[in-house]
């Protein structure tokens, strides 16, 4: 990156990357605490499994690294952001599916808004912006 300043997308990726890193580290270091204390009613999704929580923590860690790297290296944004967006969008679609079919209570539309749906939507908008810039 050198002395290059972050642009708006860079700041978005850095902030989302930091949030994903915090979530990942919490999942990896304290899976039971994350499972019971995350204000998203995680127990509604099924019984606690420390290994599974840590597996997902690894996915969030990967997204955090990709987004931070994309913030710092604009030339590498397209593949890094597309990969991060793929996970976050697939994750959001799984939540939509489970809530729409009644596997999760309707309260999850609101519970998942900021932590699941907004990041996925932001990433889809970022991918669109990056692809528009690449065509220009």
C-alpha positions as CSV (number, residue, x, y, z in Angstrom):
1,X,0.0,0.0,0.0
2,X,2.8,2.4,0.7
3,X,1.6,6.0,1.2
4,X,-1.6,5.5,-0.7
5,X,-4.7,6.6,1.2
6,X,-7.8,4.4,1.6
7,X,-10.7,5.3,-0.7
8,X,-14.4,4.8,0.4
9,X,-14.4,1.1,-0.6
10,X,-11.1,0.6,1.2
11,X,-12.6,2.0,4.4
12,X,-15.7,-0.2,4.0
13,X,-13.5,-3.3,3.5
14,X,-11.3,-2.4,6.5
15,X,-14.3,-1.8,8.8
16,X,-16.1,-5.0,7.7
17,X,-12.8,-6.9,7.9
18,X,-12.3,-5.7,11.5
19,X,-15.9,-6.8,12.4
20,X,-15.4,-10.2,10.8
21,X,-12.0,-10.6,12.6
22,X,-13.6,-9.8,15.9
23,X,-16.4,-12.3,15.3
24,X,-13.9,-14.9,14.1
25,X,-11.6,-14.5,17.1
26,X,-14.6,-14.7,19.5
27,X,-15.8,-17.9,17.8
28,X,-12.3,-19.5,17.9
29,X,-11.4,-18.5,21.5
30,X,-14.8,-18.8,23.2
31,X,-17.2,-20.9,21.1
32,X,-19.7,-21.5,24.0
33,X,-19.6,-17.8,25.0
34,X,-20.2,-16.8,21.4
35,X,-23.0,-19.3,21.1
36,X,-24.8,-18.1,24.2
37,X,-24.0,-14.4,24.2
38,X,-24.1,-13.2,20.6
39,X,-27.3,-11.1,20.5
40,X,-28.7,-13.1,17.5
41,X,-30.3,-16.1,19.3
42,X,-27.8,-18.5,17.9
43,X,-29.2,-21.4,20.1
44,X,-32.3,-21.2,17.9
45,X,-30.2,-22.7,15.0
46,X,-29.5,-26.0,16.8
47,X,-27.5,-27.6,19.6
48,X,-24.1,-26.3,20.6
49,X,-21.1,-27.9,18.8
50,X,-17.7,-26.2,19.7
51,X,-16.0,-27.7,16.7
52,X,-18.7,-26.4,14.3
53,X,-18.6,-22.9,15.8
54,X,-14.8,-22.9,15.4
55,X,-15.1,-24.2,11.8
56,X,-17.4,-21.2,11.0
57,X,-14.9,-19.0,12.9
58,X,-12.3,-20.1,10.4
59,X,-14.6,-19.0,7.5
60,X,-15.1,-15.6,9.1
61,X,-11.3,-15.3,9.7
62,X,-10.8,-16.0,6.0
63,X,-13.3,-13.3,5.0
64,X,-11.6,-10.9,7.5
65,X,-8.2,-11.5,5.9
66,X,-9.6,-11.1,2.3
67,X,-11.4,-7.8,3.1
68,X,-8.4,-6.3,5.0
69,X,-6.1,-7.3,2.1
70,X,-8.6,-5.8,-0.4
71,X,-8.6,-2.6,1.6
72,X,-4.8,-2.3,1.5
73,X,-4.2,-3.6,-2.1
74,X,-6.8,-2.1,-4.5
75,X,-5.3,-3.9,-7.4
76,X,-6.3,-7.2,-5.8
77,X,-9.8,-6.2,-4.8
78,X,-11.8,-8.0,-7.5
79,X,-11.0,-11.6,-6.6
80,X,-10.7,-11.0,-2.8
81,X,-14.0,-9.1,-2.6
82,X,-15.8,-11.6,-4.8
83,X,-14.7,-14.5,-2.6
84,X,-15.7,-12.6,0.6
85,X,-19.0,-11.7,-0.9
86,X,-19.6,-15.3,-1.9
87,X,-19.4,-16.5,1.7
88,X,-21.3,-13.6,3.2
89,X,-24.1,-13.9,0.6
90,X,-24.4,-17.6,0.8
91,X,-24.5,-17.3,4.6
92,X,-27.3,-14.6,4.3
93,X,-29.3,-16.8,1.8
94,X,-29.1,-19.7,4.3
95,X,-30.6,-17.4,6.9
96,X,-33.3,-16.3,4.5
97,X,-34.1,-19.9,3.7
98,X,-34.3,-21.1,7.3
99,X,-36.4,-18.1,8.4
100,X,-38.7,-18.2,5.4
101,X,-39.4,-21.9,5.9
102,X,-40.1,-21.5,9.6
103,X,-37.0,-23.3,10.9
104,X,-36.1,-20.0,12.6
105,X,-38.7,-17.8,14.3
106,X,-39.8,-14.7,12.3
107,X,-37.9,-12.6,14.9
108,X,-34.7,-13.6,13.1
109,X,-35.5,-11.2,10.2
110,X,-34.6,-8.4,12.6
111,X,-32.0,-10.3,14.7
112,X,-30.0,-11.1,11.6
113,X,-30.4,-7.8,9.8
114,X,-27.2,-6.0,11.0
115,X,-24.9,-9.0,11.4
116,X,-26.0,-11.1,8.4
117,X,-28.0,-9.3,5.8
118,X,-26.4,-5.8,5.8
119,X,-22.8,-7.1,5.4
120,X,-24.0,-9.4,2.5
121,X,-25.8,-6.5,0.8
122,X,-22.8,-4.1,1.3
123,X,-20.6,-6.7,-0.3
124,X,-22.9,-7.2,-3.3
125,X,-22.9,-3.5,-3.8
126,X,-19.1,-3.4,-3.5
127,X,-18.7,-6.2,-6.1
128,X,-21.0,-4.3,-8.5
129,X,-18.9,-1.1,-8.0
130,X,-15.7,-3.0,-8.5
131,X,-17.0,-4.6,-11.7
132,X,-18.3,-1.3,-13.0
133,X,-14.9,0.3,-12.4
134,X,-13.1,-2.6,-14.2
135,X,-15.3,-2.1,-17.3
136,X,-14.8,1.7,-17.3
